[in-house]
Amino acid sequence: MTPEHADTPHTQQQNPGDTPAGSLHDTVRAGELARAVDSAFDSTLATLKDLVAIPGIAWSSFDPAHLDRSAEAVAALARKSGMEDVRILRCNKADGTPGGPAVVARRPAREGQPTILLYAHHDVQPPGDASLWHSEPFVAEEREGRLYGRGAADDKAGIMAHLAAFGAVSEVFGDAFGTGVTFFFEGEEEAGSPTFRAFLEEHRELLRSDVIVVADSSNWKVGVPALTTSLRGLVDGTFEVRVLEHAVHSGMFGGPVLDAPTVLARLIATLHDDDGNVAVAGLVARDDVAVDLTEAEYRADASVLDGVKLAGSGSIASRLWTKPALSIIGIDVPAVAVASNTLIPAAKAKFSMRLAPGQDPDAAMEALRLHVESNVPFGAAVTFTPGERGDAFSTDTSSAAAKVALWALEEAWGVKPVEMGIGGSIPFIADLTEVYPDVSILVTGVEDPDSRAHSANESLHIGDFRNAVLAEALMLARLNADGLEA
């Protein structure tokens, strides 16, 4: 570590190398792994900065050459790490156009050893409004213990955590490391992973493993690690209301009939009760979380304005993780700048509804359709159009792989990890569970509540990044020693 990183929290916590020697520590050679991670950390951080400089965006409105360059750079890193089989692969989208380039690299397991698949994605979100950034989005910049730049956290840090952990274990154990490792670095996650399922089906055997580690989530807070044990599912779509065949003069005809935007607003208002709970009947909702956030913590993390009352009932964590959340994320009505004095005949809203673990997406979509059609006011015509659906996810924390992951997180950070839910969704995890139903899936992360993934000034906490690398190295070492009997 260089002096500029000396004030990061990990240097103040218990280092595995300083713990009393015991059989488990001797087996995983924790102290040696910590030293290997630290000796290579400046290089790891420099390589991450190089990756941030490549604006690989999988959206059709951006130059695909950058995405190809990103894949080539990641593939070169995989080859340098010692992987024996490195490929850049694509599948076609439904319209026949090619999907984003994924990097797959493999080192086969020795007889009797497990195989671990390490997932992250090299594509990033568009930078958005450049005026909101305090530094150039694609020039990684260190400030006050954080690394700023698009993709610095989401998810090029996930790629580097995998590469650096594998490098540390390979250095310490050499030929004694017989666990199989597969890198799967996707190239279109931020565009919705349109070819992910087809990719899994086409390369099912190439990607087959015993444990999958998805490094695309967050930690509880700076200095406190987490294993993401649940993700909400998702359904989205649109509903449109219509009150007139065509627009008419608002003065000559206004009064006896309400315009479509007003009717739409009244319909939207039925989606929540007076406390802000989702009012759609028949949805799964629970308040049984093991940890919670304070209202002050949530307000700070979500940047809630002073005076705005929080919605819903029950614990904050349950409202985020184990209850549905329904948002209107777009409305089609004339813009204020082009508004005219007419009664608008039709108006459309796009909804996004997050689903609690245990909720069937098809049943949720049907429940929302029935609610919309039953509550449209003044007899307006309504058209409900379903969109995407994604299953929720929950981890079996009693599995051997989950126990190893929790142990490794505690060893690396020196504090007990939190088993937390995430209010968001990672739809491709449902595909992984369907294609590989017997595989343990672990969702880890390098982010924290202030990483601002997808927003301006995205950043990575450098100390926690180092700890994430060490935690994964410890996990790989223990799985190598004990297999899935740990």
NORPEGI-V697231 format. One record per helix or strand. SS is the DSSP state (H for helix, E for strand). FROM is the first residue (numbers start at 1). TO is the last residue. Records with the same first field share a line. If there is no record, write none. Layout:
SS->FROM-TO ; FROM-TO
//
This chain:
H->3-5 ; 9-12 ; 16-18 ; 23-28 ; 30-39 ; 41-52 ; 64-80 ; 130-132 ; 156-176 ; 189-191 ; 196-202 ; 250-253 ; 260-269 ; 295-302 ; 316-321 ; 336-338 ; 361-375 ; 377-379 ; 400-413 ; 428-435 ; 462-485
E->85-89 ; 92-92 ; 98-98 ; 102-107 ; 115-121 ; 141-143 ; 146-148 ; 180-186 ; 211-218 ; 221-221 ; 224-224 ; 226-231 ; 233-242 ; 248-249 ; 254-254 ; 257-257 ; 272-272 ; 278-278 ; 325-332 ; 342-343 ; 346-355 ; 381-390 ; 393-394 ; 418-422 ; 440-447 ; 459-461
//
